[in-house]
Amino acid sequence: MPSRDDRGWNPYVAGVLAGILIVLSAVLTGNYFGASSSFVRTAGLIENLLGPEHVARTSYFLHYVPLIDWQWFFLVGVCLGALVAALFSREFAWRGMPPMWAARFGPGAPLRSVAAFTGGFIMLVGARIAGG
């Protein structure tokens, strides 16, 4: 049986292939990969269901209409692709937390929850500042 280090794609090969795919997407379609707008638009869709009068008055949603677009499907595809890859490599497992997080933050949920939320928030803000 191969060791855990022998499984999966080489990160350098995967990075080069992702870079080529991003360039082809930009050249052929004029679209760039991204997911931060999908989060905001999904929030707008949910808000539209719960209180449509708020969405209609929000200047952001006048410029970026809350809708399900190609970026939203790209994000769904990333999630499904990760699931399929994990299933085919037999690496899929339901875990409360990855072993690396347990080693770094301990078994308790509060510290790792704060770290995960803070890291995700920083990435989201950075992506929004950078324009996606």
Distance bins in CASP14 RR format, pairs under 12 A and 6 or more apart:
PFRMAT RR
TARGET T0000
AUTHOR 0000-0000-0000
RMODE 2
METHOD distances of the structure
MODEL  1
1 7 0 0 0 0 0 1 0 0 0 0 0
1 90 0 0 0 0 0 1 0 0 0 0 0
2 8 0 0 0 0 1 0 0 0 0 0 0
2 89 0 0 0 0 0 1 0 0 0 0 0
2 90 0 0 0 0 0 1 0 0 0 0 0
2 91 0 0 0 0 0 1 0 0 0 0 0
4 89 0 0 0 0 0 1 0 0 0 0 0
4 90 0 0 0 0 0 1 0 0 0 0 0
4 91 0 0 0 0 1 0 0 0 0 0 0
4 99 0 0 0 0 0 1 0 0 0 0 0
5 11 0 0 0 0 0 1 0 0 0 0 0
6 89 0 0 0 0 0 1 0 0 0 0 0
6 91 0 0 0 0 0 1 0 0 0 0 0
7 85 0 0 0 0 0 1 0 0 0 0 0
7 86 0 0 0 0 0 1 0 0 0 0 0
7 88 0 0 0 0 0 1 0 0 0 0 0
7 89 1 0 1 0 0 0 0 0 0 0 0
7 90 0 0 0 0 1 0 0 0 0 0 0
7 91 1 0 0 1 0 0 0 0 0 0 0
8 14 0 0 0 0 1 0 0 0 0 0 0
8 85 0 0 0 0 1 0 0 0 0 0 0
8 86 0 0 0 0 0 1 0 0 0 0 0
8 88 0 0 0 0 0 1 0 0 0 0 0
8 89 1 0 0 1 0 0 0 0 0 0 0
8 90 0 0 0 0 0 1 0 0 0 0 0
8 91 0 0 0 0 1 0 0 0 0 0 0
9 15 0 0 0 0 1 0 0 0 0 0 0
9 16 0 0 0 0 0 1 0 0 0 0 0
9 17 0 0 0 0 1 0 0 0 0 0 0
9 18 0 0 0 0 0 1 0 0 0 0 0
9 85 0 0 0 0 1 0 0 0 0 0 0
9 88 0 0 0 0 0 1 0 0 0 0 0
9 89 0 0 0 0 1 0 0 0 0 0 0
9 91 0 0 0 0 0 1 0 0 0 0 0
10 16 0 0 0 0 1 0 0 0 0 0 0
10 17 0 0 0 0 0 1 0 0 0 0 0
11 17 0 0 0 0 0 1 0 0 0 0 0
11 18 0 0 0 0 0 1 0 0 0 0 0
12 18 0 0 0 0 0 1 0 0 0 0 0
12 19 0 0 0 0 0 1 0 0 0 0 0
13 19 0 0 0 0 0 1 0 0 0 0 0
13 20 0 0 0 0 0 1 0 0 0 0 0
14 20 0 0 0 0 0 1 0 0 0 0 0
14 21 0 0 0 0 0 1 0 0 0 0 0
14 85 0 0 0 0 0 1 0 0 0 0 0
15 21 0 0 0 0 1 0 0 0 0 0 0
15 22 0 0 0 0 1 0 0 0 0 0 0
15 23 0 0 0 0 0 1 0 0 0 0 0
16 22 0 0 0 0 0 1 0 0 0 0 0
16 23 0 0 0 0 0 1 0 0 0 0 0
17 23 0 0 0 0 0 1 0 0 0 0 0
17 24 0 0 0 0 0 1 0 0 0 0 0
18 24 0 0 0 0 0 1 0 0 0 0 0
18 25 0 0 0 0 0 1 0 0 0 0 0
18 33 0 0 0 0 1 0 0 0 0 0 0
18 78 0 0 0 0 0 1 0 0 0 0 0
19 25 0 0 0 0 1 0 0 0 0 0 0
19 26 0 0 0 0 0 1 0 0 0 0 0
19 27 0 0 0 0 0 1 0 0 0 0 0
19 32 0 0 0 0 0 1 0 0 0 0 0
19 33 0 0 0 0 1 0 0 0 0 0 0
20 26 0 0 0 0 0 1 0 0 0 0 0
20 27 0 0 0 0 0 1 0 0 0 0 0
20 28 0 0 0 0 0 1 0 0 0 0 0
21 27 0 0 0 0 0 1 0 0 0 0 0
21 28 0 0 0 0 0 1 0 0 0 0 0
21 29 0 0 0 0 0 1 0 0 0 0 0
21 31 0 0 0 0 0 1 0 0 0 0 0
21 32 0 0 0 0 0 1 0 0 0 0 0
21 33 1 0 0 1 0 0 0 0 0 0 0
21 74 0 0 0 0 0 1 0 0 0 0 0
22 28 0 0 0 0 0 1 0 0 0 0 0
22 29 0 0 0 0 0 1 0 0 0 0 0
22 30 0 0 0 0 0 1 0 0 0 0 0
22 31 0 0 0 0 1 0 0 0 0 0 0
22 32 1 0 0 1 0 0 0 0 0 0 0
22 33 1 0 1 0 0 0 0 0 0 0 0
22 34 0 0 0 0 1 0 0 0 0 0 0
22 74 0 0 0 0 0 1 0 0 0 0 0
23 29 0 0 0 0 0 1 0 0 0 0 0
23 30 0 0 0 0 0 1 0 0 0 0 0
23 31 0 0 0 0 0 1 0 0 0 0 0
23 32 0 0 0 0 0 1 0 0 0 0 0
23 33 0 0 0 0 0 1 0 0 0 0 0
24 30 0 0 0 0 0 1 0 0 0 0 0
24 31 0 0 0 0 0 1 0 0 0 0 0
24 32 0 0 0 0 0 1 0 0 0 0 0
24 33 0 0 0 0 0 1 0 0 0 0 0
25 31 1 0 1 0 0 0 0 0 0 0 0
25 32 1 0 0 1 0 0 0 0 0 0 0
25 33 1 0 0 1 0 0 0 0 0 0 0
25 34 0 0 0 0 0 1 0 0 0 0 0
25 70 0 0 0 0 1 0 0 0 0 0 0
25 71 0 0 0 0 0 1 0 0 0 0 0
25 74 0 0 0 0 1 0 0 0 0 0 0
26 32 1 0 1 0 0 0 0 0 0 0 0
26 33 0 0 0 0 1 0 0 0 0 0 0
26 34 0 0 0 0 0 1 0 0 0 0 0
29 70 0 0 0 0 1 0 0 0 0 0 0
29 71 0 0 0 0 0 1 0 0 0 0 0
29 74 0 0 0 0 0 1 0 0 0 0 0
30 70 0 0 0 0 0 1 0 0 0 0 0
31 37 0 0 0 0 0 1 0 0 0 0 0
31 69 0 0 0 0 1 0 0 0 0 0 0
31 70 1 0 0 1 0 0 0 0 0 0 0
31 71 1 0 0 1 0 0 0 0 0 0 0
31 73 0 0 0 0 0 1 0 0 0 0 0
31 74 0 0 0 0 1 0 0 0 0 0 0
32 70 0 0 0 0 0 1 0 0 0 0 0
32 71 0 0 0 0 1 0 0 0 0 0 0
32 74 0 0 0 0 0 1 0 0 0 0 0
32 127 0 0 0 0 0 1 0 0 0 0 0
32 130 0 0 0 0 0 1 0 0 0 0 0
32 131 0 0 0 0 1 0 0 0 0 0 0
32 132 1 0 0 1 0 0 0 0 0 0 0
33 70 0 0 0 0 0 1 0 0 0 0 0
33 71 0 0 0 0 1 0 0 0 0 0 0
33 73 0 0 0 0 0 1 0 0 0 0 0
33 74 1 0 0 1 0 0 0 0 0 0 0
33 75 0 0 0 0 1 0 0 0 0 0 0
33 77 0 0 0 0 0 1 0 0 0 0 0
33 78 0 0 0 0 1 0 0 0 0 0 0
33 127 0 0 0 0 0 1 0 0 0 0 0
33 132 0 0 0 0 1 0 0 0 0 0 0
34 40 0 0 0 0 0 1 0 0 0 0 0
34 41 0 0 0 0 0 1 0 0 0 0 0
34 69 0 0 0 0 0 1 0 0 0 0 0
34 70 0 0 0 0 0 1 0 0 0 0 0
34 71 1 0 1 0 0 0 0 0 0 0 0
34 72 0 0 0 0 0 1 0 0 0 0 0
34 73 0 0 0 0 0 1 0 0 0 0 0
34 74 1 0 0 1 0 0 0 0 0 0 0
34 75 1 0 0 1 0 0 0 0 0 0 0
34 78 0 0 0 0 1 0 0 0 0 0 0
34 123 0 0 0 0 0 1 0 0 0 0 0
34 124 0 0 0 0 0 1 0 0 0 0 0
34 127 1 0 0 1 0 0 0 0 0 0 0
34 128 0 0 0 0 0 1 0 0 0 0 0
34 130 0 0 0 0 0 1 0 0 0 0 0
34 131 0 0 0 0 1 0 0 0 0 0 0
34 132 1 0 1 0 0 0 0 0 0 0 0
35 41 0 0 0 0 0 1 0 0 0 0 0
35 42 0 0 0 0 0 1 0 0 0 0 0
35 69 0 0 0 0 0 1 0 0 0 0 0
35 70 0 0 0 0 0 1 0 0 0 0 0
35 71 1 0 0 1 0 0 0 0 0 0 0
35 72 0 0 0 0 1 0 0 0 0 0 0
35 73 0 0 0 0 0 1 0 0 0 0 0
35 74 1 0 0 1 0 0 0 0 0 0 0
35 75 1 0 1 0 0 0 0 0 0 0 0
35 76 0 0 0 0 0 1 0 0 0 0 0
35 77 0 0 0 0 0 1 0 0 0 0 0
35 78 1 0 0 1 0 0 0 0 0 0 0
35 79 0 0 0 0 0 1 0 0 0 0 0
35 120 0 0 0 0 0 1 0 0 0 0 0
35 123 0 0 0 0 0 1 0 0 0 0 0
35 124 0 0 0 0 1 0 0 0 0 0 0
35 127 1 0 0 1 0 0 0 0 0 0 0
35 128 0 0 0 0 0 1 0 0 0 0 0
35 132 0 0 0 0 1 0 0 0 0 0 0
36 42 0 0 0 0 0 1 0 0 0 0 0
36 43 0 0 0 0 0 1 0 0 0 0 0
36 64 0 0 0 0 0 1 0 0 0 0 0
36 71 0 0 0 0 1 0 0 0 0 0 0
36 72 0 0 0 0 0 1 0 0 0 0 0
36 74 0 0 0 0 0 1 0 0 0 0 0
36 75 0 0 0 0 1 0 0 0 0 0 0
36 120 0 0 0 0 0 1 0 0 0 0 0
36 121 0 0 0 0 0 1 0 0 0 0 0
36 123 0 0 0 0 1 0 0 0 0 0 0
36 124 1 0 0 1 0 0 0 0 0 0 0
36 125 0 0 0 0 1 0 0 0 0 0 0
36 126 0 0 0 0 1 0 0 0 0 0 0
36 127 1 1 0 0 0 0 0 0 0 0 0
36 128 1 0 1 0 0 0 0 0 0 0 0
36 129 0 0 0 0 1 0 0 0 0 0 0
36 130 0 0 0 0 1 0 0 0 0 0 0
36 131 1 0 0 1 0 0 0 0 0 0 0
36 132 1 0 1 0 0 0 0 0 0 0 0
37 43 0 0 0 0 0 1 0 0 0 0 0
37 44 0 0 0 0 0 1 0 0 0 0 0
37 60 0 0 0 0 0 1 0 0 0 0 0
37 61 0 0 0 0 0 1 0 0 0 0 0
37 63 0 0 0 0 0 1 0 0 0 0 0
37 64 1 0 0 1 0 0 0 0 0 0 0
37 65 0 0 0 0 0 1 0 0 0 0 0
37 66 0 0 0 0 0 1 0 0 0 0 0
37 67 0 0 0 0 0 1 0 0 0 0 0
37 68 0 0 0 0 0 1 0 0 0 0 0
37 69 0 0 0 0 1 0 0 0 0 0 0
37 70 0 0 0 0 0 1 0 0 0 0 0
37 71 1 0 1 0 0 0 0 0 0 0 0
37 72 0 0 0 0 1 0 0 0 0 0 0
37 74 0 0 0 0 0 1 0 0 0 0 0
37 75 0 0 0 0 1 0 0 0 0 0 0
37 124 0 0 0 0 0 1 0 0 0 0 0
37 127 0 0 0 0 1 0 0 0 0 0 0
37 128 0 0 0 0 1 0 0 0 0 0 0
37 130 0 0 0 0 0 1 0 0 0 0 0
37 131 0 0 0 0 1 0 0 0 0 0 0
37 132 1 0 0 1 0 0 0 0 0 0 0
38 44 0 0 0 0 0 1 0 0 0 0 0
38 45 0 0 0 0 0 1 0 0 0 0 0
38 64 0 0 0 0 0 1 0 0 0 0 0
38 66 0 0 0 0 0 1 0 0 0 0 0
38 67 0 0 0 0 0 1 0 0 0 0 0
38 68 0 0 0 0 1 0 0 0 0 0 0
38 69 1 0 0 1 0 0 0 0 0 0 0
38 70 0 0 0 0 1 0 0 0 0 0 0
38 71 1 0 1 0 0 0 0 0 0 0 0
38 72 1 0 1 0 0 0 0 0 0 0 0
38 73 0 0 0 0 1 0 0 0 0 0 0
38 74 1 0 0 1 0 0 0 0 0 0 0
38 75 1 0 1 0 0 0 0 0 0 0 0
38 76 0 0 0 0 1 0 0 0 0 0 0
38 77 0 0 0 0 0 1 0 0 0 0 0
38 78 0 0 0 0 0 1 0 0 0 0 0
38 79 0 0 0 0 0 1 0 0 0 0 0
38 124 0 0 0 0 0 1 0 0 0 0 0
38 127 0 0 0 0 0 1 0 0 0 0 0
38 132 0 0 0 0 0 1 0 0 0 0 0
39 45 0 0 0 0 0 1 0 0 0 0 0
39 46 0 0 0 0 0 1 0 0 0 0 0
39 64 0 0 0 0 0 1 0 0 0 0 0
39 66 0 0 0 0 0 1 0 0 0 0 0
39 71 0 0 0 0 1 0 0 0 0 0 0
39 72 0 0 0 0 1 0 0 0 0 0 0
39 75 0 0 0 0 1 0 0 0 0 0 0
39 120 0 0 0 0 0 1 0 0 0 0 0
39 121 0 0 0 0 0 1 0 0 0 0 0
39 123 0 0 0 0 0 1 0 0 0 0 0
39 124 1 0 0 1 0 0 0 0 0 0 0
39 125 0 0 0 0 0 1 0 0 0 0 0
39 127 0 0 0 0 1 0 0 0 0 0 0
39 128 0 0 0 0 1 0 0 0 0 0 0
39 132 0 0 0 0 0 1 0 0 0 0 0
40 46 0 0 0 0 0 1 0 0 0 0 0
40 47 0 0 0 0 0 1 0 0 0 0 0
40 55 0 0 0 0 0 1 0 0 0 0 0
40 58 0 0 0 0 0 1 0 0 0 0 0
40 60 1 0 0 1 0 0 0 0 0 0 0
40 61 0 0 0 0 1 0 0 0 0 0 0
40 63 0 0 0 0 0 1 0 0 0 0 0
40 64 1 0 0 1 0 0 0 0 0 0 0
40 65 0 0 0 0 0 1 0 0 0 0 0
40 66 0 0 0 0 1 0 0 0 0 0 0
40 67 0 0 0 0 0 1 0 0 0 0 0
40 69 0 0 0 0 0 1 0 0 0 0 0
40 71 0 0 0 0 0 1 0 0 0 0 0
40 72 0 0 0 0 0 1 0 0 0 0 0
40 124 0 0 0 0 1 0 0 0 0 0 0
40 125 0 0 0 0 0 1 0 0 0 0 0
40 127 0 0 0 0 0 1 0 0 0 0 0
40 128 1 0 0 1 0 0 0 0 0 0 0
40 131 0 0 0 0 0 1 0 0 0 0 0
40 132 0 0 0 0 0 1 0 0 0 0 0
41 47 0 0 0 0 0 1 0 0 0 0 0
41 48 0 0 0 0 0 1 0 0 0 0 0
41 55 0 0 0 0 0 1 0 0 0 0 0
41 60 0 0 0 0 0 1 0 0 0 0 0
41 61 0 0 0 0 1 0 0 0 0 0 0
41 63 0 0 0 0 0 1 0 0 0 0 0
41 64 1 0 0 1 0 0 0 0 0 0 0
41 65 1 0 0 1 0 0 0 0 0 0 0
41 66 1 0 1 0 0 0 0 0 0 0 0
41 67 1 0 0 1 0 0 0 0 0 0 0
41 68 1 0 0 1 0 0 0 0 0 0 0
41 69 1 0 0 1 0 0 0 0 0 0 0
41 70 0 0 0 0 0 1 0 0 0 0 0
41 71 1 0 0 1 0 0 0 0 0 0 0
41 72 1 0 0 1 0 0 0 0 0 0 0
41 73 0 0 0 0 0 1 0 0 0 0 0
41 75 0 0 0 0 0 1 0 0 0 0 0
42 48 0 0 0 0 0 1 0 0 0 0 0
42 49 0 0 0 0 0 1 0 0 0 0 0
42 64 0 0 0 0 0 1 0 0 0 0 0
42 66 1 0 0 1 0 0 0 0 0 0 0
42 67 0 0 0 0 1 0 0 0 0 0 0
42 68 0 0 0 0 1 0 0 0 0 0 0
42 69 0 0 0 0 0 1 0 0 0 0 0
42 71 0 0 0 0 0 1 0 0 0 0 0
42 72 1 0 0 1 0 0 0 0 0 0 0
42 73 0 0 0 0 0 1 0 0 0 0 0
42 75 0 0 0 0 1 0 0 0 0 0 0
42 76 0 0 0 0 0 1 0 0 0 0 0
43 49 0 0 0 0 0 1 0 0 0 0 0
43 50 0 0 0 0 0 1 0 0 0 0 0
43 54 0 0 0 0 0 1 0 0 0 0 0
43 55 0 0 0 0 1 0 0 0 0 0 0
43 58 0 0 0 0 0 1 0 0 0 0 0
43 60 0 0 0 0 0 1 0 0 0 0 0
43 61 0 0 0 0 1 0 0 0 0 0 0
43 64 0 0 0 0 0 1 0 0 0 0 0
43 66 1 0 0 1 0 0 0 0 0 0 0
43 72 0 0 0 0 0 1 0 0 0 0 0
43 124 0 0 0 0 0 1 0 0 0 0 0
44 50 0 0 0 0 1 0 0 0 0 0 0
44 51 0 0 0 0 1 0 0 0 0 0 0
44 52 0 0 0 0 1 0 0 0 0 0 0
44 54 0 0 0 0 1 0 0 0 0 0 0
44 55 1 0 1 0 0 0 0 0 0 0 0
44 56 0 0 0 0 0 1 0 0 0 0 0
44 58 0 0 0 0 1 0 0 0 0 0 0
44 60 0 0 0 0 1 0 0 0 0 0 0
44 61 1 0 0 1 0 0 0 0 0 0 0
44 62 0 0 0 0 0 1 0 0 0 0 0
44 64 0 0 0 0 1 0 0 0 0 0 0
44 65 0 0 0 0 1 0 0 0 0 0 0
44 66 1 1 0 0 0 0 0 0 0 0 0
44 67 0 0 0 0 1 0 0 0 0 0 0
44 68 0 0 0 0 0 1 0 0 0 0 0
44 72 0 0 0 0 0 1 0 0 0 0 0
45 51 0 0 0 0 0 1 0 0 0 0 0
45 52 0 0 0 0 0 1 0 0 0 0 0
45 55 0 0 0 0 1 0 0 0 0 0 0
45 61 0 0 0 0 1 0 0 0 0 0 0
45 64 0 0 0 0 0 1 0 0 0 0 0
45 65 0 0 0 0 1 0 0 0 0 0 0
45 66 1 0 1 0 0 0 0 0 0 0 0
45 67 1 0 0 1 0 0 0 0 0 0 0
45 68 1 0 0 1 0 0 0 0 0 0 0
45 69 0 0 0 0 0 1 0 0 0 0 0
45 72 0 0 0 0 1 0 0 0 0 0 0
46 52 0 0 0 0 0 1 0 0 0 0 0
46 54 0 0 0 0 0 1 0 0 0 0 0
46 55 0 0 0 0 1 0 0 0 0 0 0
46 66 0 0 0 0 1 0 0 0 0 0 0
46 68 0 0 0 0 0 1 0 0 0 0 0
47 53 0 0 0 0 1 0 0 0 0 0 0
47 54 1 0 1 0 0 0 0 0 0 0 0
47 55 1 0 1 0 0 0 0 0 0 0 0
47 56 0 0 0 0 0 1 0 0 0 0 0
47 57 0 0 0 0 0 1 0 0 0 0 0
47 58 0 0 0 0 1 0 0 0 0 0 0
47 60 0 0 0 0 0 1 0 0 0 0 0
47 61 0 0 0 0 1 0 0 0 0 0 0
47 66 1 0 0 1 0 0 0 0 0 0 0
48 54 0 0 0 0 1 0 0 0 0 0 0
48 55 1 0 1 0 0 0 0 0 0 0 0
48 56 0 0 0 0 1 0 0 0 0 0 0
48 57 0 0 0 0 0 1 0 0 0 0 0
48 58 0 0 0 0 0 1 0 0 0 0 0
48 61 0 0 0 0 1 0 0 0 0 0 0
48 65 0 0 0 0 1 0 0 0 0 0 0
48 66 1 0 1 0 0 0 0 0 0 0 0
48 67 0 0 0 0 1 0 0 0 0 0 0
48 68 0 0 0 0 0 1 0 0 0 0 0
49 55 0 0 0 0 1 0 0 0 0 0 0
49 66 0 0 0 0 1 0 0 0 0 0 0
50 66 0 0 0 0 0 1 0 0 0 0 0
51 57 0 0 0 0 0 1 0 0 0 0 0
51 58 0 0 0 0 0 1 0 0 0 0 0
51 61 0 0 0 0 0 1 0 0 0 0 0
51 66 0 0 0 0 0 1 0 0 0 0 0
52 58 0 0 0 0 0 1 0 0 0 0 0
52 61 0 0 0 0 0 1 0 0 0 0 0
52 66 0 0 0 0 0 1 0 0 0 0 0
53 61 0 0 0 0 0 1 0 0 0 0 0
54 60 0 0 0 0 0 1 0 0 0 0 0
54 61 0 0 0 0 1 0 0 0 0 0 0
54 66 0 0 0 0 0 1 0 0 0 0 0
55 61 1 0 1 0 0 0 0 0 0 0 0
55 62 0 0 0 0 1 0 0 0 0 0 0
55 64 0 0 0 0 0 1 0 0 0 0 0
55 65 0 0 0 0 1 0 0 0 0 0 0
55 66 1 0 0 1 0 0 0 0 0 0 0
55 67 0 0 0 0 0 1 0 0 0 0 0
56 62 0 0 0 0 1 0 0 0 0 0 0
56 65 0 0 0 0 0 1 0 0 0 0 0
56 66 0 0 0 0 0 1 0 0 0 0 0
58 64 0 0 0 0 1 0 0 0 0 0 0
58 65 0 0 0 0 0 1 0 0 0 0 0
58 66 0 0 0 0 1 0 0 0 0 0 0
60 66 0 0 0 0 1 0 0 0 0 0 0
60 128 0 0 0 0 0 1 0 0 0 0 0
61 67 0 0 0 0 0 1 0 0 0 0 0
64 71 0 0 0 0 0 1 0 0 0 0 0
64 128 0 0 0 0 0 1 0 0 0 0 0
64 131 0 0 0 0 0 1 0 0 0 0 0
64 132 0 0 0 0 0 1 0 0 0 0 0
66 72 0 0 0 0 0 1 0 0 0 0 0
67 73 0 0 0 0 0 1 0 0 0 0 0
68 74 0 0 0 0 0 1 0 0 0 0 0
68 75 0 0 0 0 0 1 0 0 0 0 0
68 76 0 0 0 0 1 0 0 0 0 0 0
69 75 0 0 0 0 0 1 0 0 0 0 0
69 76 0 0 0 0 0 1 0 0 0 0 0
70 76 0 0 0 0 0 1 0 0 0 0 0
70 77 0 0 0 0 0 1 0 0 0 0 0
71 77 0 0 0 0 0 1 0 0 0 0 0
71 78 0 0 0 0 0 1 0 0 0 0 0
71 127 0 0 0 0 0 1 0 0 0 0 0
71 132 0 0 0 0 1 0 0 0 0 0 0
72 78 0 0 0 0 0 1 0 0 0 0 0
72 79 0 0 0 0 0 1 0 0 0 0 0
73 79 0 0 0 0 0 1 0 0 0 0 0
73 80 0 0 0 0 0 1 0 0 0 0 0
74 80 0 0 0 0 0 1 0 0 0 0 0
74 81 0 0 0 0 0 1 0 0 0 0 0
75 81 0 0 0 0 0 1 0 0 0 0 0
75 82 0 0 0 0 0 1 0 0 0 0 0
76 82 0 0 0 0 0 1 0 0 0 0 0
76 83 0 0 0 0 0 1 0 0 0 0 0
77 83 0 0 0 0 1 0 0 0 0 0 0
77 84 0 0 0 0 1 0 0 0 0 0 0
77 85 0 0 0 0 0 1 0 0 0 0 0
78 84 0 0 0 0 0 1 0 0 0 0 0
78 85 0 0 0 0 0 1 0 0 0 0 0
79 85 0 0 0 0 0 1 0 0 0 0 0
79 86 0 0 0 0 0 1 0 0 0 0 0
80 86 0 0 0 0 0 1 0 0 0 0 0
80 87 0 0 0 0 0 1 0 0 0 0 0
81 87 0 0 0 0 1 0 0 0 0 0 0
81 88 0 0 0 0 1 0 0 0 0 0 0
81 89 0 0 0 0 0 1 0 0 0 0 0
81 92 0 0 0 0 0 1 0 0 0 0 0
82 88 0 0 0 0 0 1 0 0 0 0 0
82 89 0 0 0 0 0 1 0 0 0 0 0
82 91 0 0 0 0 0 1 0 0 0 0 0
82 92 0 0 0 0 1 0 0 0 0 0 0
83 89 0 0 0 0 0 1 0 0 0 0 0
83 91 0 0 0 0 0 1 0 0 0 0 0
83 92 1 0 0 1 0 0 0 0 0 0 0
83 93 0 0 0 0 0 1 0 0 0 0 0
83 94 0 0 0 0 0 1 0 0 0 0 0
84 91 0 0 0 0 0 1 0 0 0 0 0
84 92 0 0 0 0 1 0 0 0 0 0 0
85 91 0 0 0 0 1 0 0 0 0 0 0
85 92 0 0 0 0 1 0 0 0 0 0 0
86 92 1 1 0 0 0 0 0 0 0 0 0
86 93 0 0 0 0 1 0 0 0 0 0 0
86 94 0 0 0 0 0 1 0 0 0 0 0
86 95 0 0 0 0 0 1 0 0 0 0 0
87 93 0 0 0 0 0 1 0 0 0 0 0
91 98 0 0 0 0 0 1 0 0 0 0 0
93 99 0 0 0 0 0 1 0 0 0 0 0
95 101 0 0 0 0 1 0 0 0 0 0 0
95 102 0 0 0 0 1 0 0 0 0 0 0
96 102 0 0 0 0 1 0 0 0 0 0 0
96 107 0 0 0 0 0 1 0 0 0 0 0
96 108 0 0 0 0 0 1 0 0 0 0 0
96 109 0 0 0 0 1 0 0 0 0 0 0
96 112 0 0 0 0 1 0 0 0 0 0 0
96 113 0 0 0 0 0 1 0 0 0 0 0
96 116 0 0 0 0 0 1 0 0 0 0 0
97 103 0 0 0 0 0 1 0 0 0 0 0
97 104 0 0 0 0 1 0 0 0 0 0 0
97 105 0 0 0 0 1 0 0 0 0 0 0
97 106 0 0 0 0 1 0 0 0 0 0 0
97 107 0 0 0 0 1 0 0 0 0 0 0
97 108 0 0 0 0 1 0 0 0 0 0 0
97 109 0 0 0 0 1 0 0 0 0 0 0
97 111 0 0 0 0 0 1 0 0 0 0 0
97 112 1 0 0 1 0 0 0 0 0 0 0
97 113 0 0 0 0 1 0 0 0 0 0 0
97 115 0 0 0 0 0 1 0 0 0 0 0
97 116 0 0 0 0 1 0 0 0 0 0 0
98 104 0 0 0 0 1 0 0 0 0 0 0
98 105 0 0 0 0 0 1 0 0 0 0 0
98 106 0 0 0 0 0 1 0 0 0 0 0
98 112 0 0 0 0 1 0 0 0 0 0 0
98 116 0 0 0 0 0 1 0 0 0 0 0
99 105 0 0 0 0 0 1 0 0 0 0 0
99 106 0 0 0 0 0 1 0 0 0 0 0
99 107 0 0 0 0 0 1 0 0 0 0 0
100 106 0 0 0 0 0 1 0 0 0 0 0
100 112 0 0 0 0 0 1 0 0 0 0 0
100 115 0 0 0 0 0 1 0 0 0 0 0
101 107 0 0 0 0 1 0 0 0 0 0 0
101 108 0 0 0 0 1 0 0 0 0 0 0
101 109 0 0 0 0 0 1 0 0 0 0 0
101 111 0 0 0 0 1 0 0 0 0 0 0
101 112 1 0 1 0 0 0 0 0 0 0 0
101 113 0 0 0 0 0 1 0 0 0 0 0
101 115 0 0 0 0 1 0 0 0 0 0 0
101 116 0 0 0 0 1 0 0 0 0 0 0
102 108 0 0 0 0 1 0 0 0 0 0 0
102 109 0 0 0 0 0 1 0 0 0 0 0
102 111 0 0 0 0 0 1 0 0 0 0 0
102 112 0 0 0 0 1 0 0 0 0 0 0
103 112 0 0 0 0 0 1 0 0 0 0 0
104 111 0 0 0 0 1 0 0 0 0 0 0
104 112 0 0 0 0 1 0 0 0 0 0 0
104 115 0 0 0 0 1 0 0 0 0 0 0
104 116 0 0 0 0 0 1 0 0 0 0 0
105 111 1 0 1 0 0 0 0 0 0 0 0
105 112 1 0 1 0 0 0 0 0 0 0 0
105 113 0 0 0 0 1 0 0 0 0 0 0
105 114 0 0 0 0 1 0 0 0 0 0 0
105 115 1 0 0 1 0 0 0 0 0 0 0
105 116 0 0 0 0 1 0 0 0 0 0 0
105 118 0 0 0 0 0 1 0 0 0 0 0
106 112 1 0 0 1 0 0 0 0 0 0 0
106 113 0 0 0 0 0 1 0 0 0 0 0
106 115 0 0 0 0 0 1 0 0 0 0 0
108 114 0 0 0 0 0 1 0 0 0 0 0
108 115 0 0 0 0 0 1 0 0 0 0 0
109 115 0 0 0 0 0 1 0 0 0 0 0
109 116 0 0 0 0 1 0 0 0 0 0 0
109 117 0 0 0 0 0 1 0 0 0 0 0
110 116 0 0 0 0 0 1 0 0 0 0 0
110 117 0 0 0 0 0 1 0 0 0 0 0
111 117 0 0 0 0 0 1 0 0 0 0 0
111 118 0 0 0 0 0 1 0 0 0 0 0
112 118 0 0 0 0 0 1 0 0 0 0 0
112 119 0 0 0 0 0 1 0 0 0 0 0
113 119 0 0 0 0 0 1 0 0 0 0 0
113 120 0 0 0 0 0 1 0 0 0 0 0
114 120 0 0 0 0 0 1 0 0 0 0 0
114 121 0 0 0 0 0 1 0 0 0 0 0
115 121 0 0 0 0 0 1 0 0 0 0 0
115 122 0 0 0 0 0 1 0 0 0 0 0
116 122 0 0 0 0 0 1 0 0 0 0 0
116 123 0 0 0 0 0 1 0 0 0 0 0
117 123 0 0 0 0 0 1 0 0 0 0 0
117 124 0 0 0 0 0 1 0 0 0 0 0
118 124 0 0 0 0 0 1 0 0 0 0 0
118 125 0 0 0 0 0 1 0 0 0 0 0
119 125 0 0 0 0 1 0 0 0 0 0 0
119 126 0 0 0 0 0 1 0 0 0 0 0
119 127 0 0 0 0 0 1 0 0 0 0 0
120 126 0 0 0 0 1 0 0 0 0 0 0
120 127 0 0 0 0 1 0 0 0 0 0 0
120 128 0 0 0 0 0 1 0 0 0 0 0
121 127 0 0 0 0 0 1 0 0 0 0 0
121 128 0 0 0 0 0 1 0 0 0 0 0
122 128 0 0 0 0 0 1 0 0 0 0 0
122 129 0 0 0 0 0 1 0 0 0 0 0
123 129 0 0 0 0 0 1 0 0 0 0 0
123 130 0 0 0 0 0 1 0 0 0 0 0
123 132 0 0 0 0 0 1 0 0 0 0 0
124 130 0 0 0 0 0 1 0 0 0 0 0
124 131 0 0 0 0 0 1 0 0 0 0 0
124 132 0 0 0 0 1 0 0 0 0 0 0
125 131 0 0 0 0 0 1 0 0 0 0 0
125 132 0 0 0 0 0 1 0 0 0 0 0
126 132 0 0 0 0 1 0 0 0 0 0 0
END
